[in-house]
Amino acid sequence: MPDAVLKGLAVPAALLLAAEVALRATGLRSDALAPPSAVLFALIGALRDGSMLAATGQTLYGAALGLVVGGAVGLALGILLGLSRPADRLLEVTVEAVRPIPSIALIPIALLVLGFGPGMEIAIVAFSCVWPILILARAAVAGVEPQLLEVARALGLSFGARVVKIVLPAALPRLLVALRVAVGVALVVAVTVEIAADPRGLGNAIMVAEQALQPALMLAYLLWIGLIGFALNAALGVAQGRLLGPAAAGARP
């Protein structure tokens, strides 16, 4: 295991040990807290009986589809706004007015239109993922060397060819950063929607454990969500490093 990972685990391990000792020593019984060892046993139990994996699949399904839809829309708009100053000026007010709207505030509208179920969750996740992709893609595309675009025009390349052959390769490092940001946003919003209004997935499992007064299981689900987020970010970091090589060091979120 790399030294950086070991050093990064030192603080969480120390905090967990301190929490274990404190809760065991005081004998505190709480509906919201549980010793880390009890949380670990609850996590193992939920993994063994399959309930946690089933909920994980539901959450990742909604998060992934929402990310694909929102990412595609955000990337297309980001490229358009980055390449076209008139379009950027035309849509600037609209983007800046809509972007601050909290995704969760759309739940009542989404429920009326789509009802309960994965469609509602996917729509809200997609809305939340549009903005980080759009903003970072617009900045990345606008930062492409103008000389490259002038050469492409001189060669008679169509707009689509310029995007595929010039813009996307030049903007790739920052687009990968946008993807890593959007993945985190998608997971957070998916779980939040499930807590608030969707009777499925990891968010709903947290609420069920809380209502059943099972703090160890509730915290186990929270720990599992954190591990999923860590694993996704690590996997994207590895992919980014392989795609970009040494340039990946300067393209971290």
Secondary structure, DSSP 8 states (H G I E B T S, - for coil): --HHHHHHHHHHHHHHHHHHHHHHHHT---SS---HHHHHHHHHHHHHSSHHHHHHHHHHHHHHHHHHHHHHHHHHHHHHHHH-HHHHHHHHHHHHHHTTS-GGGGHHHHHHHH-SSHHHHHHHHHHHHHHHHHHHHHHHHHTS-HHHHHHHHHTT--HHHHIIIIIHHHHHHHHHHHHHHHHHHHHHHHHHHHHHT-SSHHHHHHHHHHHTT-HHHHHHHHHHHHHHHHHHHHHHHHHHHHHHGGGGGG---
